[in-house]
Structure formats: structure tokens, C-alpha cells
Amino acid sequence: MSAVLMDGKALSAKVRGEILEKARALTAAGTRPGLAVILVGEDPASQVYVRNKEKACAECGFYSEKYVLPAETSQQALLELVEELGRNPSIHGILCQLPLPAHISEQAVIAAIPPEKDVDAFHPANVGHIMIGDFDFLPCTPAGVMELLDAYGIDPKGKRCVVIGRSNIVGKPMAMLLLHRHGTVTICHSRTQGLADICREADILVAAVGRAHFVTPDMVKPGAAVIDVGMNRVDGKLCGDVDPAAAAVAGYLTPVPGGVGPMTITMLMKNTLRAAEKAAR
């Protein structure tokens, strides 16, 4: 058996085409979706992400603004920029690229973004809405995972779902989305005992630990859907949290690159469109 590789690149292109059509209609009606991206410092990975977001905005017909601030920018100056963008009616989504320099509180910056413009879905108000299942925006990576599962006809309902990782950005919201779809969810982490045994019970296994090839083939249930959220570099090459050899055991597998990654930025575009649609009402 060899796993079906879940093509996030192709699905992303399809979804972006749908977003472009809706954005054109919204623009014709007087509201062009607008996204502002803030980058503080010169982190190379963050610079790549910001460029990809600019490119995605162009593909989807959005208006975009980019603010590149020096690493020594004060927290107060950053908060003032966020507040200014919050008042700008042409900007429907505000994204501050993480991580921030150590002297700036990520929590303070996230809290300063108006919830209706928080297209990362990190604001405590939006996190609460996700918890109760009454949300406008979803965190982009978990939302992309759900789109992939839907596209390949993998329904979490009644299935054992295991999420390795408990971050606020991926692990926790991923677990909630699977739970909302009637999956039976276990969240694992670095202190979980018997991790391999738990993983082998999973019909849907999501790896979000940030450790290259952490999930080995012997941890995978035959025929399971394995979702690799990891983005690691080994000898300069991009790789995931799942050993590619797991493809011999799994039924479905997201490759790295080309799996979840392309979907993440596409979901950011989807959130921004949603924010613009709500603003236009």
C-alpha cells in the first residue's frame, strides 16, 4: 500500500480562483478586500512568508499594504500603527508577522487588533468564538487542514483523531475544529506517555511538533490519514514532522512541501474576504 498524497498546491489554486471571483464581485460593488501585513525585524523566514502573502493578495485581487519596521521599533510605536490600521476603512485584515522581537509583547499586539480585522484569528475574542463553534474566522493552518480533509472525502465524524502539539496557533484550534466535526480527539505533547501507542489508534493523525521526521512509520495506523503540519529544514532542505516512509503505511499523507503549507496562506485570503464581506454589509 502507498498513501494518496494530498495535493495542497492544487487545492490552494482552486480555492484562490473561487476567492478571486468573489473579490471581483465585491470590488465591483464598491469594496475591494484589503490586507495590511506588518513585519518587525529581518527574520529571513518571516520575510519569505510576507512576500508569499503579498503574492497571494495579488492573485486574489486584493489591495495590500506592507509595513517593514526595524527590529528596535518600540511596542508603543507598533501599537499605534495597529490602531491606525484598525481605523482605516480600506483595510479589512491586519496581520502582524510572528515572532516579534523579545521586547514586544505578542499578546498586547494581538489584543490591539480589532477582532473584526483579526484574520489570523488569534484575538482572545475570536479564540472564544472558535471554542463555542460560533466563529467568523479560523486560524489559517487548522482551517487549511480541514479544507484538505473535505477535499479528499475524509470525514472526522466518529473517528479517532490525534493531534501532536498544543500550540495556540495550530494544536489547540486544530483539536477544536475536529471536535466540532464530531471527531473523538486526543491532544498529545512532549510529556505524553505512550505516545506511539496513542498515535497508532488514530484514524486521523495531525503532526504539529516542529521536529523533523518525528512521526515514524511504526507510529501510524494502517490506512490512516496523516496530516503533516511541520516545516523544518535539514541540510538546507524543507521537511515535515512525518518521516516520508510513513507513506507505505498511511492511506493519505500530506507531503512537505506542497501539502498543508500552500493552504495556510489561502485560508488567510479566505478570512480577509470574509472580513471585507462583513464590512460591506
N, C-alpha and C positions, 0 to 999 in steps of 0.2 A: 504493500500500500504506500502511496505517496500523497501527501496532503495537497489539496487545492490551494494554490497561492492566491490570497485575496488582494486584488489589484486596486490599491487605494489611489493610484495615479489616474487610472481610467475613470473611477467613480468620481474623483475630485473634478475632473474635466467636465463630466456630465452635470454635476451639481452646479458648477460655476456657470455653465451655459444657461441653466434654469434661473440662477440668480441674475445674470446679465439681462435676460428678458424682462424680469420683474423690475430691475433697476431702471431699465429704459422706459418702461411704462410709468414708473413713479416719477422719473425725471421729467417726462413729457407733461405730467400733471402738476409740476412745479416744485418737486422735492427731489434733489439729487442726493443720494446717500453719501455722507461724508465721514471719514475716519481720520482721527489725529493720533499719531504714534510718537511717543516721547522716548528718547534713548539718552541715558545719562552715563557718560564714560565711553570707553573704547573697547569694550569686551568684543573680541572677534566673532564669537558665536552669535551674540546679540545683534551685531551689525548685519550678519547674514540673514537672520530672522527678519529684521526690519526691511531689508531690501526685498525679501520674498513677499512681505506684506504689501509693500508699495506695488510690486508687480501684480499681485492678486487684485488690488484695488483697480488698477488699470484694466485688467482683464474683465472685471465685473462692472465696469462703467461707473465706478465710484469717484468722488472727489476725495483727495487725500492731502494731508499736511504732515510733515515730518519735522520734529524738533530734536536736534542733536545738541546736548548740553555737556559742558566739561564735567569731569568726574568730581571736581571740587565745588560744583553747584550746591548751594545751601538747601536744606529741606524747605525753608520758608519760600525761597525763590521757586522751587519746584511746585509747591502747593499753590502759589499764586498763579502759575501757568495753568495748572489743572483747573483752578477755579475760573480763570478767564475762558478756557475752552468749554467749561461747563455752561457758561452764559452765551456761548456762540451758537446761534441757531443753525448755522451751516454745518456744524459738527454734530453728528448723531452718535458716534462712538469714540471713546477715549481709551487709549491703551498705553500704559507705561511699562516699557520692557523691563522684565525682571531677569536677573537680580539687580538691585540698586547698590550703590556704594554703601559701605558699612555705617556711615554717619547719617544715613537717611532711613527713616522708619518705613518699611514697606506697608505696614498696617495703616499708618497715618495717610500715606498717599492713596492707597486703595479706598479708604474711608472717605477721602475728599472727592472722589469721582462720583457724580450723581448716579444713583442706581439705574436710572433710565438710559444712561450712556455707558454703563459698565459692561462692555461687550466681551470682556474676559469672564464675567460672572464670578468675580472674586469678592465683591462688596458683601458685607455681612447680611444685608437685606436680601440680596439675591441668593446667597447661600441658604438662608432660611426658607426662601420660596422653593428652592430645589429640594430641601428636606421634606417639605409637605406636599410636593408634587404639583405646585401651582406656580409655574415659572414662565418668564418671557425669554430668558437667556440661559444657555447651558455652557459650562466650561468646555472649551473648544476640543480638547483631546478626547474626553469621555463622549462628547456628542459625536465626534468622528467615528469612534468605535461603534456606537450604536447604529450609525448610518451603514457602516460596513456589515454588521451583523444582519441588518434588514435587507441589504442588497443581495446577500448570499442565502437568504431564507433561514437564518439561524435564530430561532425564537427562544429567548431565555425562559419563557413560561414553564414552570415546573422543573427546570434543570438545576443541577448543582453548579454554581458559579463561584470561582475562587479568584480573588484579586490579591496579588502580591504587591504590597505597597500601600501606605496610608497617608500619602501627602494630601494637602488641601486642594492641590491643583488637579491631581489625577485620581489617586487611590480612593479617597473618601467619596467624591462625587460619582466616580465610576460604580462603586458599590450601590449607591443610592439609585442610579439610573437602572441598574439591573434589577434591583429590588422593586422599583416602580413597575417593571415589566414582568413581575411575578417570578423572578428567579429566586432560588434559595442561596443566599450569599454568605460566603466566609471571607473575612479580610485577614490576610496574613502579613507578617512583617519580620524584622530581623530577630525578634525574640520568640517567634512562634516555634513551639516544639512539634516535632514530627511533621515538618513542612512538606517533605517529599510525599509522605503518605496522604496528606490532605490534598495536594495537587493532583495525585493520581485518581482522586474521586471526582475531579472537575469535568463536567461536560463542556464548560466554557472557562478557559484559564486566561487571565489577563496578567501579564508580567509588566510591572512598573516599578522596578527596584533601582535602576541605574547601574547595574553591574553586568558587564559583558558576559554573554553565554551562561548566565546564572541558572536558567532552566535547562536541564539536560533531558535527553530522550526518556530516561527511566522515570522522570517525574510526570510524564504525560500519559493520560488515559488513551488507549487506542481509539481513534476516531474523534477525539475532542477537537473543539475549535480553540486554537491558541492565538491570542492577540498579544503581539509584542510591541509595547509602547516605548521600549528602551532606545536611547540614542547615545551610543558610546563610540569612542574611537580607539582602535587597537592597531598599532603600527600605521597610524595615519588613515586607516580605513574605517568607515562607518559600519557599526554593527549593533545588533539589538541585545536584549536581555535573554533571548532564547537561542540556544545552540541550533544552528540550521539543520543539524542532523535529526532534530525533532520532527522534521517533515516526513520521516519514514514511519512515524507513529501516529501523528495527528491526522485528523480528517481535513481540517482547514488551518492555514497558517498565514499570518501577515508578514511579508518579507520586510527586511530593513536593508536598504531604503526601499521606498515605494509602497509601503503599507499604510500605517496609521499617519505617518508624517504629512503627506500631502492633504489629508483630510482635516488636519488641525487648523491650518490657515483658511481652508474653505469654510469651516464652521465659524471662524471669526467673521468672514464675509456674510454668512447667513445671519449671524447675530446683528451685524451692522445694518443689514437690510431690514431686519425686524424692527430695530430701533428707529430707523427712518420712517417705516410704515406707521409706527405708533405716533411719531411726531407729526405726521401729515394728517392725522385724523382730526 
